[in-house]
Amino acid sequence: MVNQLLRLWHDESGLTTVEYAIAGALVATGMITAFVNLGGAVETSITGMCTTIKNDGSSC
């Protein structure tokens, strides 16, 4: 029984799946964060350009 538990403890065959899942979650989190931050910057930039084009101070 102890030998089987030790063999299971040292078995790393399923570890790569967990690593890929963690890496995928980190990439997805980074992409969501970047899109949220970029979206706000793009909105601010477009609003500023629109206000400049209209030249009356109102927003689009």
N, CA, C and O of each residue as an XYZ file, in Angstrom:
240
protein
N       0.822     -1.192      0.000
C       0.000      0.000      0.000
C       0.867      1.257      0.000
O       0.592      2.208     -0.732
N       1.912      1.256      0.823
C       2.805      2.405      0.893
C       3.524      2.593     -0.442
O       3.699      3.723     -0.899
N       3.942      1.487     -1.072
C       4.620      1.581     -2.361
C       3.705      2.172     -3.425
O       4.151      2.958     -4.261
N       2.437      1.802     -3.399
C       1.500      2.350     -4.379
C       1.290      3.844     -4.156
O       1.214      4.603     -5.122
N       1.196      4.275     -2.914
C       1.052      5.697     -2.618
C       2.294      6.481     -3.035
O       2.184      7.585     -3.569
N       3.465      5.916     -2.795
C       4.698      6.585     -3.215
C       4.787      6.678     -4.737
O       5.223      7.693     -5.281
N       4.369      5.607     -5.419
C       4.381      5.622     -6.887
C       3.404      6.680     -7.415
O       3.711      7.387     -8.375
N       2.245      6.783     -6.793
C       1.263      7.791     -7.180
C       1.789      9.204     -6.905
O       1.570     10.126     -7.690
N       2.480      9.351     -5.784
C       3.026     10.652     -5.408
C       4.073     11.123     -6.418
O       4.145     12.314     -6.718
N       4.871     10.219     -6.936
C       5.949     10.565     -7.858
C       5.513     10.535     -9.325
O       6.294     10.896    -10.205
N       4.301     10.116     -9.594
C       3.796     10.057    -10.964
C       3.480     11.472    -11.444
O       2.662     12.158    -10.832
N       4.116     11.920    -12.530
C       3.935     13.274    -13.040
C       3.260     13.299    -14.410
O       3.315     14.318    -15.098
N       2.638     12.225    -14.811
C       2.055     12.172    -16.155
C       0.880     13.127    -16.313
O       0.684     13.669    -17.400
N       0.101     13.348    -15.275
C      -1.042     14.255    -15.370
C      -0.689     15.700    -15.086
O      -1.531     16.586    -15.226
N       0.516     15.939    -14.698
C       0.929     17.277    -14.317
C       0.927     18.238    -15.492
O       0.638     19.420    -15.307
N       1.234     17.779    -16.678
C       1.286     18.681    -17.821
C      -0.095     19.251    -18.131
O      -0.195     20.405    -18.547
N      -1.148     18.486    -17.943
C      -2.494     18.978    -18.177
C      -2.823     20.112    -17.212
O      -3.407     21.120    -17.611
N      -2.454     19.952    -15.961
C      -2.692     20.993    -14.968
C      -1.882     22.241    -15.309
O      -2.378     23.360    -15.179
N      -0.651     22.052    -15.740
C       0.177     23.200    -16.114
C      -0.412     23.954    -17.291
O      -0.419     25.185    -17.298
N      -0.909     23.230    -18.290
C      -1.540     23.888    -19.429
C      -2.810     24.633    -19.005
O      -3.080     25.724    -19.507
N      -3.571     24.070    -18.108
C      -4.782     24.733    -17.630
C      -4.443     26.019    -16.880
O      -5.104     27.041    -17.066
N      -3.424     25.969    -16.040
C      -3.017     27.168    -15.303
C      -2.475     28.224    -16.261
O      -2.806     29.402    -16.130
N      -1.652     27.819    -17.218
C      -1.112     28.764    -18.196
C      -2.230     29.380    -19.022
O      -2.211     30.581    -19.293
N      -3.199     28.573    -19.424
C      -4.336     29.093    -20.189
C      -5.152     30.094    -19.390
O      -5.597     31.110    -19.926
N      -5.348     29.810    -18.118
C      -6.088     30.739    -17.266
C      -5.329     32.054    -17.092
O      -5.936     33.125    -17.083
N      -4.010     31.974    -16.955
C      -3.208     33.196    -16.833
C      -3.249     34.025    -18.113
O      -3.355     35.250    -18.057
N      -3.166     33.367    -19.255
C      -3.232     34.076    -20.539
C      -4.605     34.725    -20.710
O      -4.696     35.881    -21.124
N      -5.662     33.995    -20.396
C      -7.014     34.541    -20.522
C      -7.215     35.745    -19.601
O      -7.826     36.738    -19.997
N      -6.706     35.655    -18.383
C      -6.816     36.770    -17.446
C      -6.054     37.984    -17.958
O      -6.544     39.110    -17.864
N      -4.876     37.767    -18.491
C      -4.100     38.876    -19.055
C      -4.788     39.514    -20.244
O      -4.782     40.737    -20.389
N      -5.384     38.690    -21.099
C      -6.083     39.237    -22.262
C      -7.309     40.044    -21.843
O      -7.556     41.119    -22.388
N      -8.067     39.544    -20.896
C      -9.250     40.273    -20.423
C      -8.840     41.601    -19.812
O      -9.471     42.626    -20.069
N      -7.794     41.588    -19.010
C      -7.302     42.825    -18.401
C      -6.852     43.819    -19.462
O      -7.164     45.006    -19.370
N      -6.128     43.350    -20.459
C      -5.660     44.234    -21.528
C      -6.833     44.797    -22.335
O      -6.844     45.981    -22.669
N      -7.816     43.952    -22.646
C      -8.968     44.436    -23.415
C      -9.777     45.464    -22.638
O     -10.251     46.444    -23.215
N      -9.939     45.253    -21.341
C     -10.689     46.210    -20.521
C      -9.953     47.543    -20.477
O     -10.562     48.597    -20.660
N      -8.645     47.499    -20.232
C      -7.873     48.742    -20.173
C      -7.791     49.420    -21.533
O      -7.909     50.642    -21.622
N      -7.592     48.649    -22.583
C      -7.506     49.211    -23.921
C      -8.847     49.784    -24.349
O      -8.897     50.820    -25.012
N      -9.932     49.118    -23.975
C     -11.265     49.602    -24.331
C     -11.536     50.974    -23.753
O     -12.092     51.835    -24.435
N     -11.154     51.190    -22.512
C     -11.336     52.502    -21.888
C     -10.492     53.563    -22.562
O     -10.952     54.690    -22.746
N      -9.273     53.230    -22.933
C      -8.396     54.197    -23.598
C      -8.919     54.541    -24.989
O      -8.863     55.698    -25.407
N      -9.424     53.544    -25.701
C      -9.970     53.790    -27.043
C     -11.216     54.658    -26.943
O     -11.394     55.572    -27.748
N     -12.076     54.390    -25.973
C     -13.286     55.195    -25.797
C     -12.933     56.651    -25.516
O     -13.537     57.560    -26.085
N     -11.966     56.870    -24.648
C     -11.534     58.234    -24.325
C     -10.967     58.928    -25.557
O     -11.254     60.100    -25.798
N     -10.173     58.219    -26.328
C      -9.560     58.789    -27.520
C     -10.608     59.147    -28.570
O     -10.544     60.225    -29.161
N     -11.553     58.273    -28.804
C     -12.592     58.531    -29.809
C     -13.484     59.681    -29.370
O     -13.861     60.518    -30.189
N     -13.824     59.732    -28.091
C     -14.640     60.841    -27.590
C     -13.906     62.161    -27.757
O     -14.508     63.163    -28.141
N     -12.612     62.167    -27.470
C     -11.828     63.391    -27.646
C     -11.751     63.825    -29.105
O     -11.859     65.015    -29.402
N     -11.564     62.874    -30.016
C     -11.521     63.220    -31.444
C     -12.878     63.737    -31.922
O     -12.953     64.698    -32.688
N     -13.926     63.100    -31.468
C     -15.271     63.510    -31.871
C     -15.578     64.921    -31.371
O     -16.156     65.727    -32.101
N     -15.196     65.217    -30.142
C     -15.415     66.548    -29.581
C     -14.626     67.594    -30.353
O     -15.120     68.692    -30.606
N     -13.401     67.250    -30.725
C     -12.581     68.185    -31.498
C     -13.180     68.438    -32.870
O     -13.179     69.576    -33.340
N     -13.680     67.422    -33.510
C     -14.264     67.572    -34.840
C     -15.533     68.408    -34.773
O     -15.747     69.276    -35.620
N     -16.379     68.158    -33.775
C     -17.615     68.920    -33.642
C     -17.325     70.365    -33.250
O     -18.050     71.281    -33.640
N     -16.240     70.564    -32.459
C     -15.756     71.885    -32.076
C     -16.777     72.719    -31.322
O     -16.653     73.944    -31.287
N     -17.767     72.108    -30.725
C     -18.711     72.877    -29.916
C     -18.728     72.414    -28.465
O     -19.545     72.886    -27.675
N     -17.840     71.505    -28.110
C     -17.703     71.061    -26.740
C     -18.650     69.956    -26.323
O     -18.503     69.408    -25.231
N     -19.623     69.610    -27.161
C     -20.543     68.535    -26.805
C     -19.920     67.186    -27.183
O     -19.063     67.100    -28.062
N     -20.370     66.155    -26.503
C     -19.856     64.840    -26.827
C     -20.696     64.212    -27.914
O     -21.789     64.687    -28.220
N     -20.179     63.130    -28.505
C     -20.852     62.500    -29.643
C     -22.043     61.698    -29.232
O     -22.712     61.108    -30.081
